[in-house]
Amino acid sequence: MTEAPAQPLRVGAIGVGVHATTSILPNLPAAGMVLAATCARHIDRAEAAAARFGAGSAFEAPSSWSHPTSSRA
């Protein structure tokens, strides 16, 4: 049997939409993880998820993530 780590694994969530907030983030503690930070395209969504799930930090994704400057040929 594998021993549990002394401290839970700290993870960050990039994207806090419906699937993340209803299926993934609520189950992190059962998997031995704690949410340390959130990131979303809109800071208000990142902050709301951080507050709801106890993350210490929230970040807004750079606009370049959703608007690529180059196209594939």
C-alpha positions as CSV (number, residue, x, y, z in Angstrom):
1,M,0.0,0.0,0.0
2,T,1.3,3.5,-0.9
3,E,1.6,6.0,1.9
4,A,-0.1,9.3,1.5
5,P,2.2,12.3,1.1
6,A,2.9,14.4,4.2
7,Q,1.3,17.4,2.6
8,P,-1.3,17.4,-0.1
9,L,-0.3,18.1,-3.7
10,R,-1.0,21.8,-4.6
11,V,-2.5,22.3,-8.0
12,G,-3.8,25.1,-10.2
13,A,-6.8,25.1,-12.5
14,I,-6.6,26.8,-15.9
15,G,-10.2,27.2,-16.8
16,V,-13.0,27.2,-14.3
17,G,-16.1,26.5,-16.3
18,V,-19.0,24.3,-15.5
19,H,-17.2,21.0,-15.8
20,A,-14.3,22.1,-13.6
21,T,-16.5,23.6,-10.9
22,T,-19.0,20.8,-10.8
23,S,-16.9,17.7,-11.4
24,I,-13.1,18.3,-11.0
25,L,-12.5,21.0,-8.4
26,P,-14.9,19.6,-5.8
27,N,-13.1,16.2,-5.9
28,L,-9.6,17.4,-5.5
29,P,-9.5,16.8,-1.7
30,A,-10.6,13.2,-2.1
31,A,-7.6,12.8,-4.5
32,G,-5.2,14.2,-1.9
33,M,-4.9,17.6,-3.6
34,V,-5.6,21.2,-2.7
35,L,-6.4,24.0,-5.1
36,A,-3.7,26.7,-4.9
37,A,-4.7,28.9,-7.8
38,T,-7.2,29.5,-10.6
39,C,-6.9,31.1,-14.0
40,A,-9.7,32.1,-16.4
41,R,-10.2,34.4,-19.3
42,H,-12.3,36.7,-17.0
43,I,-10.8,37.5,-13.6
44,D,-14.1,37.6,-11.9
45,R,-14.7,33.9,-12.7
46,A,-11.2,33.0,-11.5
47,E,-11.8,34.9,-8.3
48,A,-15.2,33.3,-7.7
49,A,-13.8,29.8,-8.2
50,A,-10.8,30.6,-6.0
51,A,-13.2,31.8,-3.2
52,R,-15.5,28.8,-3.6
53,F,-12.8,26.2,-3.5
54,G,-10.3,27.8,-1.1
55,A,-7.5,28.8,-3.6
56,G,-5.2,31.5,-2.4
57,S,-4.7,33.1,-5.8
58,A,-6.6,33.9,-9.0
59,F,-5.3,35.1,-12.3
60,E,-6.7,36.3,-15.6
61,A,-5.4,34.5,-18.7
62,P,-3.5,36.5,-21.2
63,S,-5.6,37.6,-24.1
64,S,-3.1,35.9,-26.4
65,W,-4.2,32.5,-25.2
66,S,-7.6,32.9,-26.8
67,H,-6.5,35.0,-29.8
68,P,-3.5,33.4,-31.5
69,T,-1.4,35.8,-33.5
70,S,-0.2,33.2,-36.1
71,S,-2.1,30.7,-38.1
72,R,-1.0,27.2,-39.2
73,A,-0.4,26.8,-42.9
